Amino acid sequence: MMAAIAMALVAYGADPVTSAVLLTIWGLVATATPVAWFTWIAQTMPDDVEAGGGLFVAICQLAIALGGTVGGILFDAIGYRATFETSALLLLLTAVLAYLAGRSASAAEDAGSYAAEAGGRWPSGTATASPSLPTVECDAQS
């Protein structure tokens, strides 16, 4: 959504009313992002929330520093449109990576649940060797 807003700002940025509406929507979406991210960190690392919080702050500071530096270079070299277009591209890339990471984590969690439900044994009674699961040895008598 933020990538679409960035591209809309490039296309309709000359109109003050449209820009104000787009920036208001951007603010509403962007304000919720850190809260959602920290909630995810707290759920993912319940025993290390403070370490997760430190990581969160460090990444935010790095993003601010890199965004200002790269954005300034792009602005000076190409113009303001390049900063919004690059932001849109990075936001789309980040959304795709987050989606793929979520799918990967979900698949690993499902596989772990399946193995636990099977009592550590696969229904076929054979051993398995998977990069995401430990090898389970099964005897033929069970």
C-alpha positions as a Markdown table, in Angstrom:
| # | Residue | x | y | z |
|---|---|---|---|---|
| 1 | Met | 0.0 | 0.0 | 0.0 |
| 2 | Met | 2.8 | 2.4 | 0.9 |
| 3 | Ala | 4.5 | 1.6 | -2.5 |
| 4 | Ala | 1.2 | 2.6 | -4.3 |
| 5 | Ile | 1.1 | 5.8 | -2.3 |
| 6 | Ala | 4.7 | 6.7 | -3.2 |
| 7 | Met | 3.9 | 6.2 | -6.9 |
| 8 | Ala | 0.7 | 8.2 | -6.6 |
| 9 | Leu | 2.7 | 11.0 | -5.0 |
| 10 | Val | 5.0 | 11.0 | -8.1 |
| 11 | Ala | 2.0 | 11.1 | -10.4 |
| 12 | Tyr | -0.3 | 13.5 | -8.5 |
| 13 | Gly | 2.2 | 15.4 | -6.3 |
| 14 | Ala | 1.5 | 18.7 | -8.0 |
| 15 | Asp | -2.0 | 18.9 | -6.6 |
| 16 | Pro | -1.9 | 20.1 | -2.9 |
| 17 | Val | -5.2 | 18.4 | -1.9 |
| 18 | Thr | -4.3 | 15.1 | -3.4 |
| 19 | Ser | -0.9 | 15.3 | -1.8 |
| 20 | Ala | -2.4 | 16.0 | 1.6 |
| 21 | Val | -4.8 | 13.1 | 1.3 |
| 22 | Leu | -2.0 | 10.7 | 0.2 |
| 23 | Leu | 0.4 | 11.9 | 2.9 |
| 24 | Thr | -2.4 | 11.5 | 5.5 |
| 25 | Ile | -3.0 | 7.9 | 4.4 |
| 26 | Trp | 0.8 | 7.3 | 4.4 |
| 27 | Gly | 1.0 | 8.6 | 8.0 |
| 28 | Leu | -1.8 | 6.4 | 9.2 |
| 29 | Val | -0.2 | 3.3 | 7.6 |
| 30 | Ala | 3.4 | 4.1 | 8.5 |
| 31 | Thr | 2.5 | 4.9 | 12.1 |
| 32 | Ala | 1.1 | 1.4 | 12.7 |
| 33 | Thr | 4.1 | -0.4 | 11.2 |
| 34 | Pro | 6.5 | -0.1 | 14.1 |
| 35 | Val | 3.8 | -1.2 | 16.5 |
| 36 | Ala | 3.0 | -4.3 | 14.4 |
| 37 | Trp | 6.7 | -5.0 | 14.0 |
| 38 | Phe | 7.5 | -4.9 | 17.7 |
| 39 | Thr | 4.4 | -7.0 | 18.4 |
| 40 | Trp | 5.8 | -9.6 | 16.0 |
| 41 | Ile | 9.2 | -9.4 | 17.7 |
| 42 | Ala | 7.7 | -9.9 | 21.1 |
| 43 | Gln | 5.7 | -13.0 | 19.9 |
| 44 | Thr | 8.7 | -14.4 | 18.1 |
| 45 | Met | 11.3 | -13.8 | 20.9 |
| 46 | Pro | 9.2 | -13.9 | 24.1 |
| 47 | Asp | 12.3 | -14.7 | 26.2 |
| 48 | Asp | 14.4 | -12.1 | 24.6 |
| 49 | Val | 12.1 | -9.1 | 24.1 |
| 50 | Glu | 14.8 | -6.7 | 25.2 |
| 51 | Ala | 17.3 | -8.0 | 22.7 |
| 52 | Gly | 14.5 | -7.8 | 20.0 |
| 53 | Gly | 13.8 | -4.2 | 21.0 |
| 54 | Gly | 17.5 | -3.4 | 20.7 |
| 55 | Leu | 17.6 | -5.0 | 17.2 |
| 56 | Phe | 14.4 | -3.0 | 16.3 |
| 57 | Val | 16.0 | 0.3 | 17.3 |
| 58 | Ala | 19.3 | -0.5 | 15.6 |
| 59 | Ile | 17.5 | -1.4 | 12.3 |
| 60 | Cys | 15.3 | 1.7 | 12.5 |
| 61 | Gln | 18.4 | 3.9 | 13.0 |
| 62 | Leu | 20.2 | 2.2 | 10.1 |
| 63 | Ala | 17.2 | 2.7 | 7.9 |
| 64 | Ile | 17.0 | 6.4 | 8.8 |
| 65 | Ala | 20.7 | 7.0 | 8.1 |
| 66 | Leu | 20.7 | 5.0 | 4.8 |
| 67 | Gly | 17.4 | 6.5 | 3.7 |
| 68 | Gly | 18.6 | 10.1 | 4.3 |
| 69 | Thr | 21.9 | 9.4 | 2.5 |
| 70 | Val | 20.6 | 7.5 | -0.5 |
| 71 | Gly | 17.6 | 9.7 | -0.8 |
| 72 | Gly | 19.8 | 12.8 | -0.8 |
| 73 | Ile | 22.2 | 11.4 | -3.4 |
| 74 | Leu | 19.2 | 10.4 | -5.6 |
| 75 | Phe | 17.6 | 13.8 | -5.1 |
| 76 | Asp | 20.8 | 15.7 | -6.1 |
| 77 | Ala | 21.6 | 13.4 | -9.0 |
| 78 | Ile | 18.2 | 12.7 | -10.6 |
| 79 | Gly | 15.4 | 14.7 | -8.8 |
| 80 | Tyr | 12.6 | 14.2 | -6.3 |
| 81 | Arg | 10.8 | 11.6 | -8.4 |
| 82 | Ala | 13.7 | 9.2 | -8.1 |
| 83 | Thr | 13.4 | 9.2 | -4.3 |
| 84 | Phe | 9.7 | 8.3 | -4.4 |
| 85 | Glu | 10.2 | 5.7 | -7.1 |
| 86 | Thr | 13.1 | 4.1 | -5.3 |
| 87 | Ser | 11.1 | 4.1 | -2.1 |
| 88 | Ala | 8.2 | 2.3 | -3.9 |
| 89 | Leu | 10.6 | -0.3 | -5.3 |
| 90 | Leu | 12.2 | -0.9 | -1.9 |
| 91 | Leu | 8.7 | -1.2 | -0.3 |
| 92 | Leu | 7.6 | -3.7 | -2.9 |
| 93 | Leu | 10.8 | -5.7 | -2.4 |
| 94 | Thr | 10.3 | -5.7 | 1.3 |
| 95 | Ala | 6.7 | -6.8 | 1.1 |
| 96 | Val | 7.7 | -9.7 | -1.2 |
| 97 | Leu | 10.5 | -10.8 | 1.2 |
| 98 | Ala | 8.2 | -10.6 | 4.2 |
| 99 | Tyr | 5.6 | -12.7 | 2.4 |
| 100 | Leu | 8.1 | -15.3 | 1.5 |
| 101 | Ala | 9.6 | -15.4 | 5.0 |
| 102 | Gly | 6.1 | -15.8 | 6.4 |
| 103 | Arg | 5.4 | -18.7 | 4.1 |
| 104 | Ser | 8.7 | -20.4 | 4.9 |
| 105 | Ala | 8.1 | -20.0 | 8.7 |
| 106 | Ser | 4.5 | -21.3 | 8.3 |
| 107 | Ala | 5.7 | -24.3 | 6.3 |
| 108 | Ala | 8.4 | -25.2 | 8.9 |
| 109 | Glu | 5.9 | -24.8 | 11.7 |
| 110 | Asp | 3.3 | -27.0 | 9.9 |
| 111 | Ala | 6.0 | -29.7 | 9.3 |
| 112 | Gly | 7.0 | -29.6 | 13.0 |
| 113 | Ser | 3.4 | -29.9 | 14.1 |
| 114 | Tyr | 2.9 | -32.9 | 11.8 |
| 115 | Ala | 6.0 | -34.6 | 13.1 |
| 116 | Ala | 4.9 | -34.0 | 16.7 |
| 117 | Glu | 1.4 | -35.3 | 16.1 |
| 118 | Ala | 2.9 | -38.5 | 14.5 |
| 119 | Gly | 4.8 | -39.0 | 17.7 |
| 120 | Gly | 8.1 | -38.4 | 16.0 |
| 121 | Arg | 7.3 | -41.1 | 13.4 |
| 122 | Trp | 6.0 | -40.6 | 9.8 |
| 123 | Pro | 2.9 | -42.6 | 8.9 |
| 124 | Ser | 4.9 | -44.8 | 6.5 |
| 125 | Gly | 7.2 | -46.0 | 9.3 |
| 126 | Thr | 10.2 | -44.9 | 7.4 |
| 127 | Ala | 13.0 | -42.5 | 8.4 |
| 128 | Thr | 13.0 | -39.1 | 6.9 |
| 129 | Ala | 15.9 | -36.8 | 6.1 |
| 130 | Ser | 14.8 | -33.2 | 5.5 |
| 131 | Pro | 16.8 | -30.0 | 5.7 |
| 132 | Ser | 14.0 | -28.4 | 7.8 |
| 133 | Leu | 13.4 | -31.3 | 10.2 |
| 134 | Pro | 15.6 | -33.6 | 12.2 |
| 135 | Thr | 16.1 | -37.1 | 11.1 |
| 136 | Val | 13.7 | -39.5 | 12.8 |
| 137 | Glu | 14.8 | -43.1 | 13.2 |
| 138 | Cys | 11.9 | -45.6 | 13.1 |
| 139 | Asp | 12.1 | -49.3 | 13.7 |
| 140 | Ala | 10.3 | -51.7 | 11.4 |
| 141 | Gln | 8.5 | -53.4 | 14.3 |
| 142 | Ser | 6.3 | -50.5 | 15.3 |
